[in-house]
């Protein structure tokens, strides 16, 4: 991987925008999505709106975010209508979320439209909804969906690989950072903390709030960039720096990738067919998480060509197909948008397409936001499972014992045992 020139115009540019026409029956799907629209994580001192637009509080899922995932659930119902049963069954699908409110609520919103209660599941005749289990573990214990849990090796690699780059951006854009601080009221701001101003501004744009005049002023006459556009540009670079190298990608996304590869292999060998259980469902696994989770996974899969930002409700869909007996193929798709949602007075609406998900995906791949990846080394977007695993298995950091070793984390019990042996306790 080479590094991106600071003056380059950067967009997301992955593989093709259409699926292979290989035959095969869909037998399993592994999904990972980002939570929906949320309130900002912080407010800058001179923010004209303050916390007023966010009645549920900072970082929390908004009504718009709930609607985004409700619509995603409808899309998934159409897309996987031949894979999933019409009624919810814990033997068919397993749902796990990070332990953040916005991710848990996003999963619940998704499930509400993916599995409306069937005839025998309608426990309240006036309510077209049923409760469905969403599993999670505490953030500090979640190496699967939380990519920034302690990893000393990553910290060392990050410092070695990015220190000079960060210093370069700080030097190049120091005048701009001073401009932003003077207008926003932030006492500290540099390249790495650009998210402190990006986050509230971006959230406000998503809700139709007019940005302050200083944000709309053109600050780069050569490119015509406004202050806001330059903030977005710098945020995109900073965000991707967290994963932009094989070492960083593996240490952050390798655990999740290993979990996925292990599950696909288990499905192909029949491991989930006869004794389906909560954590080993027969048809689908759904993970609700964050933009960092998606970025880390895609970098670990080695499919990222240019820096990008993950929009709300973006979804990675990993489908397993079976053809000609025991031949299995994997197709990885990235859905990076949702239908426009308008909210007023807390009530949200959206114009849904009357076309099926297949018609939208195949006829209008750009408008549907569907991007089909070709894993480097695979013959096409639909890759033989054996080839898929062979190409990616060395980019995993799984299971936990391997992650701990890769990160340089020593087992606490082992440390205590060595201390006892050496007479330290």
C-alpha positions, 0 to 999 in steps of 0.5 A: 500500500502506498500513502495518499498524497494530501492534495489528491481528491479522495473517494471510495473506489472499490471493485465492480458494481455488478455481481457475477452470474455464477449459479448456486443456491444461497445457503447462508448470510453473514451481515455487519452494519453500522448503527443508524443516524445518531446525535453527535458525540460532543458539541463545540463551544460556539455551536448555535444549536447546542444540545437542543436538536438531540432530545435523547442526548449525545451519541444516542440513536435518533428517530431518523436512525431508527427509520433507516434501520427499519427500511434496511430490515425491509430491504433484507427481507426482500433480499433474503426472502428465499433464505429466511423463513417468514417467521423469526426463529432463533435456530435460523438467525443470531443477532449480536450488537456492540454494547452501545445503545445506538447499536442495540436500538438499530438492531431492534429497528432492523428486526422489526421489519425483517421479522414482523410477527407471524400468525402464531407469534402475534402476542398483541393484536394491536401491535405488529411487532415482537421482541427478539433477542439481541446479544451483547457483551461488555465493551471491554470484553468485546474484541469482535465488534469493538476494534479499539480495545487495548492492543499494545502492538497496534499502538506501537505500529500506529506510532511508528507508521503514522507519527510523521504523517500526522506531523506533516498534516499538522504543519500543512494545515496549521493556519486552517486549524487556527481558523477553525479554533477561532470560530468554533471556540475549541481551545485545541484542534489539530489533524488527529482531533479534527473529528471534534468539529467534524462530528457535530457539523456532520450530524447537523447537516444530516438534520437539515440544520444550517451551518454557521457562515464561517463553515461555508466560506471557501478556504482553498481557492485552488480547489474551491473547498469550503471550510466544511469540505476541508474538514470532511476531507481531513476527517476521511484521511485521519479515520483511514490512517487507523487501518491503512497498513496490513499490520494495522488492518489485521490487528483491528479487523483480523479477529472479526474476519477470523470469526467470519471465516470460521463460521463459513467453513463450519456451514460448508461442512454441515456444522450448523445444519443438524444442531442449530443453536443461538450462536450457530444458526443455520441461515444468518448471523447479523452484527450491529456495530460501528463505522470503525468495525466496518472499516477494520473488516474491509481493510483486513479483507484487503479490498480498500483502494481509497480512503472512505467514510462509512455512512449510517446503516451501511452494511457488509453482506457476506453471502455463501452459495452452494453449487454442484454438491459440495462446491461453495462460493462467497460473495462480499457486497457493501451497501453504502446508502439507505433511502432518504428519510425525512423527519419532522416533529419526531415523525419520519417518512421515506419514499420506498422503491416498489422494485424488488431488492434484486431489481434495484441491486442489479439494474441500479447498482449506483443508486442502490449503493451496492458495491461488489468486491473482488478479493485480490486473488479471487477469479471474480466477485463470487469466489470459491470458499477454499480460495477465499479462506486461503487468501484471507486466513493469514490476515486474521488475528483469531481466536482470542489466544492468537489475538492476545499473542499478536497484540502482546497481551500476556494472560493475567493468570500466567503473569500471576503464576510466574509471579508466584514462582519467582516469589513476588507474591 
